């Protein structure tokens, strides 16, 4: 899908405008059909050592057909919501 551990031109995906903790930003990936994901890896913006920008935490949500069209937060086996730090 995308390459990780690469610092080409110091770029990265980022929101259109600067945000704060009162805003909700997201990155949506459409896999076109049902898949089982076994790992998710993210990378902040390093910018050749000048940027060092990354989220402090994030939450995974997913959508599946037949679930009423609602996004569901990923939970662990004990049904606790998972915040990735």
Backbone as JSON Lines, residues from 0, in Angstrom:
{"i":0,"aa":"X","n":[0.83,-1.19,0.0],"ca":[0.0,0.0,0.0],"c":[0.87,1.25,0.0]}
{"i":1,"aa":"X","n":[1.6,1.47,1.06],"ca":[2.53,2.59,1.14],"c":[3.86,2.07,1.66]}
{"i":2,"aa":"X","n":[4.9,2.81,1.39],"ca":[6.21,2.41,1.9],"c":[6.48,3.11,3.22]}
{"i":3,"aa":"X","n":[7.13,2.38,4.11],"ca":[7.45,2.94,5.43],"c":[8.95,2.85,5.64]}
{"i":4,"aa":"X","n":[9.44,3.59,6.61],"ca":[10.87,3.67,6.93],"c":[11.66,4.32,5.8]}
{"i":5,"aa":"X","n":[11.02,5.25,5.1],"ca":[11.67,6.01,4.03],"c":[11.47,7.49,4.35]}
{"i":6,"aa":"X","n":[12.48,8.3,4.09],"ca":[12.41,9.73,4.38],"c":[12.63,10.53,3.11]}
{"i":7,"aa":"X","n":[11.93,10.18,2.02],"ca":[12.08,10.89,0.76],"c":[11.59,12.33,0.89]}
{"i":8,"aa":"X","n":[12.44,13.27,0.65],"ca":[12.1,14.7,0.64],"c":[11.49,15.2,1.95]}
{"i":9,"aa":"X","n":[11.61,14.42,3.01],"ca":[11.12,14.84,4.32],"c":[9.62,14.96,4.42]}
{"i":10,"aa":"X","n":[8.89,14.43,3.43],"ca":[7.45,14.61,3.4],"c":[6.7,13.55,4.18]}
{"i":11,"aa":"X","n":[5.42,13.83,4.38],"ca":[4.55,12.9,5.09],"c":[3.11,13.34,4.87]}
{"i":12,"aa":"X","n":[2.16,12.45,5.13],"ca":[0.77,12.86,5.14],"c":[0.55,13.71,6.37]}
{"i":13,"aa":"X","n":[-0.2,14.77,6.24],"ca":[-0.56,15.59,7.39],"c":[-1.87,16.3,7.09]}
{"i":14,"aa":"X","n":[-2.57,16.75,8.13],"ca":[-3.82,17.47,7.9],"c":[-3.58,18.78,7.16]}
{"i":15,"aa":"X","n":[-4.62,19.27,6.51],"ca":[-4.51,20.49,5.71],"c":[-4.09,21.69,6.56]}
{"i":16,"aa":"X","n":[-4.64,21.8,7.77],"ca":[-4.29,22.9,8.66],"c":[-3.79,22.34,9.98]}
{"i":17,"aa":"X","n":[-3.07,23.14,10.73],"ca":[-2.57,22.71,12.03],"c":[-3.75,22.41,12.95]}
{"i":18,"aa":"X","n":[-3.63,21.37,13.75],"ca":[-4.74,20.96,14.61],"c":[-4.34,21.04,16.08]}
{"i":19,"aa":"X","n":[-5.35,20.9,16.94],"ca":[-5.1,20.79,18.37],"c":[-5.97,19.66,18.92]}
{"i":20,"aa":"X","n":[-5.95,19.46,20.24],"ca":[-6.64,18.31,20.82],"c":[-8.16,18.39,20.75]}
{"i":21,"aa":"X","n":[-8.72,19.5,20.3],"ca":[-10.17,19.61,20.17],"c":[-10.66,19.18,18.79]}
{"i":22,"aa":"X","n":[-9.75,18.83,17.89],"ca":[-10.12,18.45,16.53],"c":[-9.9,16.96,16.31]}
{"i":23,"aa":"X","n":[-10.63,16.41,15.36],"ca":[-10.58,14.99,15.05],"c":[-10.12,14.84,13.61]}
{"i":24,"aa":"X","n":[-8.91,14.39,13.4],"ca":[-8.38,14.16,12.05],"c":[-8.28,12.66,11.82]}
{"i":25,"aa":"X","n":[-8.36,12.26,10.57],"ca":[-8.28,10.83,10.29],"c":[-7.66,10.59,8.92]}
{"i":26,"aa":"X","n":[-7.17,9.4,8.76],"ca":[-6.67,8.9,7.49],"c":[-7.47,7.64,7.2]}
{"i":27,"aa":"X","n":[-8.19,7.62,6.09],"ca":[-9.05,6.49,5.75],"c":[-8.41,5.69,4.62]}
{"i":28,"aa":"X","n":[-8.36,4.37,4.8],"ca":[-7.83,3.47,3.78],"c":[-8.93,2.49,3.41]}
{"i":29,"aa":"X","n":[-9.3,2.44,2.13],"ca":[-10.34,1.54,1.65],"c":[-9.67,0.34,1.0]}
{"i":30,"aa":"X","n":[-9.81,-0.83,1.6],"ca":[-9.18,-2.04,1.08],"c":[-10.07,-2.77,0.06]}
{"i":31,"aa":"X","n":[-11.22,-2.2,-0.27],"ca":[-12.13,-2.68,-1.31],"c":[-12.89,-3.97,-0.96]}
{"i":32,"aa":"X","n":[-12.32,-4.83,-0.15],"ca":[-12.99,-6.06,0.24],"c":[-12.53,-6.44,1.64]}
{"i":33,"aa":"X","n":[-13.18,-7.42,2.25],"ca":[-12.87,-7.82,3.62],"c":[-11.47,-8.42,3.7]}
{"i":34,"aa":"X","n":[-10.66,-7.93,4.64],"ca":[-9.31,-8.42,4.9],"c":[-9.13,-8.6,6.4]}
{"i":35,"aa":"X","n":[-8.22,-9.45,6.79],"ca":[-7.8,-9.56,8.18],"c":[-6.45,-8.88,8.29]}
{"i":36,"aa":"X","n":[-6.38,-7.81,9.07],"ca":[-5.12,-7.11,9.27],"c":[-4.44,-7.69,10.5]}
{"i":37,"aa":"X","n":[-3.18,-8.03,10.37],"ca":[-2.44,-8.59,11.5],"c":[-1.45,-7.61,12.09]}
{"i":38,"aa":"X","n":[-1.23,-6.48,11.41],"ca":[-0.31,-5.47,11.93],"c":[-0.59,-4.14,11.24]}
{"i":39,"aa":"X","n":[-0.31,-3.08,11.95],"ca":[-0.4,-1.73,11.41],"c":[0.86,-1.01,11.85]}
{"i":40,"aa":"X","n":[1.52,-0.37,10.92],"ca":[2.74,0.36,11.24],"c":[2.61,1.79,10.71]}
{"i":41,"aa":"X","n":[2.97,2.75,11.53],"ca":[2.91,4.14,11.12],"c":[4.28,4.79,11.31]}
{"i":42,"aa":"X","n":[4.47,5.88,10.63],"ca":[5.74,6.6,10.69],"c":[5.45,8.09,10.7]}
{"i":43,"aa":"X","n":[6.08,8.81,11.61],"ca":[5.94,10.26,11.63],"c":[6.83,10.89,10.58]}
{"i":44,"aa":"X","n":[6.83,12.21,10.56],"ca":[7.68,12.96,9.62],"c":[9.0,13.25,10.3]}
{"i":45,"aa":"X","n":[10.07,12.74,9.73],"ca":[11.41,12.95,10.28],"c":[12.06,14.16,9.63]}
{"i":46,"aa":"X","n":[11.88,14.33,8.35],"ca":[12.39,15.51,7.64],"c":[13.89,15.7,7.77]}
{"i":47,"aa":"X","n":[14.66,14.61,7.64],"ca":[16.11,14.71,7.73],"c":[16.58,15.16,9.1]}
{"i":48,"aa":"X","n":[15.8,14.91,10.13],"ca":[16.16,15.3,11.48],"c":[15.61,16.65,11.89]}
{"i":49,"aa":"X","n":[14.95,17.36,10.97],"ca":[14.43,18.69,11.28],"c":[12.97,18.65,11.71]}
{"i":50,"aa":"X","n":[12.22,17.66,11.27],"ca":[10.79,17.61,11.54],"c":[10.46,16.97,12.87]}
{"i":51,"aa":"X","n":[10.73,15.68,12.96],"ca":[10.4,14.89,14.16],"c":[8.96,15.15,14.6]}
{"i":52,"aa":"X","n":[8.03,15.0,13.66],"ca":[6.61,15.24,13.92],"c":[5.86,13.91,13.82]}
{"i":53,"aa":"X","n":[5.07,13.63,14.82],"ca":[4.32,12.39,14.84],"c":[3.18,12.52,15.86]}
{"i":54,"aa":"X","n":[2.13,11.7,15.72],"ca":[1.06,11.76,16.71],"c":[1.51,11.12,18.02]}
{"i":55,"aa":"X","n":[1.03,11.62,19.12],"ca":[1.35,11.04,20.42],"c":[0.6,9.73,20.63]}
{"i":56,"aa":"X","n":[-0.57,9.61,20.02],"ca":[-1.34,8.38,20.09],"c":[-2.39,8.4,18.96]}
{"i":57,"aa":"X","n":[-2.94,7.24,18.69],"ca":[-4.05,7.17,17.73],"c":[-4.92,5.97,18.04]}
{"i":58,"aa":"X","n":[-6.1,5.98,17.48],"ca":[-7.09,4.93,17.69],"c":[-7.45,4.35,16.33]}
{"i":59,"aa":"X","n":[-7.54,3.03,16.25],"ca":[-7.95,2.37,15.01],"c":[-9.45,2.16,15.02]}
{"i":60,"aa":"X","n":[-10.08,2.48,13.9],"ca":[-11.5,2.21,13.71],"c":[-11.65,1.45,12.39]}
{"i":61,"aa":"X","n":[-12.68,0.65,12.3],"ca":[-12.92,-0.1,11.07],"c":[-14.4,-0.11,10.76]}
{"i":62,"aa":"X","n":[-14.7,-0.4,9.5],"ca":[-16.08,-0.47,9.02],"c":[-16.24,-1.77,8.27]}
{"i":63,"aa":"X","n":[-17.34,-2.47,8.53],"ca":[-17.62,-3.72,7.82],"c":[-19.03,-3.68,7.26]}
{"i":64,"aa":"X","n":[-19.22,-4.23,6.06],"ca":[-20.57,-4.29,5.49],"c":[-21.51,-5.05,6.42]}
{"i":65,"aa":"X","n":[-22.76,-4.64,6.45],"ca":[-23.75,-5.34,7.26],"c":[-23.75,-4.96,8.73]}
{"i":66,"aa":"X","n":[-22.98,-3.97,9.11],"ca":[-22.92,-3.53,10.51],"c":[-23.62,-2.18,10.7]}
{"i":67,"aa":"X","n":[-24.55,-1.86,9.83],"ca":[-25.3,-0.62,9.96],"c":[-24.54,0.6,9.5]}
{"i":68,"aa":"X","n":[-23.43,0.41,8.81],"ca":[-22.67,1.54,8.29],"c":[-21.94,2.35,9.34]}
{"i":69,"aa":"X","n":[-21.76,1.8,10.53],"ca":[-21.08,2.53,11.6],"c":[-19.62,2.11,11.71]}
{"i":70,"aa":"X","n":[-18.78,3.09,12.03],"ca":[-17.37,2.8,12.3],"c":[-17.28,2.22,13.71]}
{"i":71,"aa":"X","n":[-16.45,1.2,13.88],"ca":[-16.29,0.54,15.17],"c":[-14.84,0.7,15.62]}
{"i":72,"aa":"X","n":[-14.65,1.0,16.89],"ca":[-13.29,1.11,17.44],"c":[-12.72,-0.27,17.69]}
{"i":73,"aa":"X","n":[-11.45,-0.43,17.36],"ca":[-10.77,-1.7,17.6],"c":[-10.67,-1.93,19.1]}
{"i":74,"aa":"X","n":[-10.95,-3.16,19.53],"ca":[-10.86,-3.54,20.95],"c":[-10.0,-4.78,21.08]}
{"i":75,"aa":"X","n":[-9.37,-4.94,22.25],"ca":[-8.56,-6.12,22.51],"c":[-9.46,-7.3,22.87]}
{"i":76,"aa":"X","n":[-8.86,-8.43,23.23],"ca":[-9.65,-9.63,23.52],"c":[-10.53,-9.49,24.76]}
{"i":77,"aa":"X","n":[-10.19,-8.55,25.64],"ca":[-11.01,-8.29,26.83],"c":[-12.08,-7.22,26.54]}
{"i":78,"aa":"X","n":[-12.21,-6.81,25.29],"ca":[-13.19,-5.83,24.82],"c":[-12.9,-4.42,25.32]}
{"i":79,"aa":"X","n":[-11.61,-4.14,25.6],"ca":[-11.19,-2.79,25.97],"c":[-10.74,-2.06,24.72]}
{"i":80,"aa":"X","n":[-11.16,-0.79,24.58],"ca":[-10.69,0.0,23.46],"c":[-9.18,0.17,23.57]}
{"i":81,"aa":"X","n":[-8.51,0.12,22.43],"ca":[-7.06,0.18,22.4],"c":[-6.62,1.55,21.89]}
{"i":82,"aa":"X","n":[-5.8,2.23,22.66],"ca":[-5.18,3.49,22.25],"c":[-3.71,3.18,21.99]}
{"i":83,"aa":"X","n":[-3.25,3.39,20.77],"ca":[-1.89,3.04,20.39],"c":[-0.98,4.23,20.68]}
{"i":84,"aa":"X","n":[0.03,3.98,21.49],"ca":[0.95,5.05,21.9],"c":[2.31,4.82,21.28]}
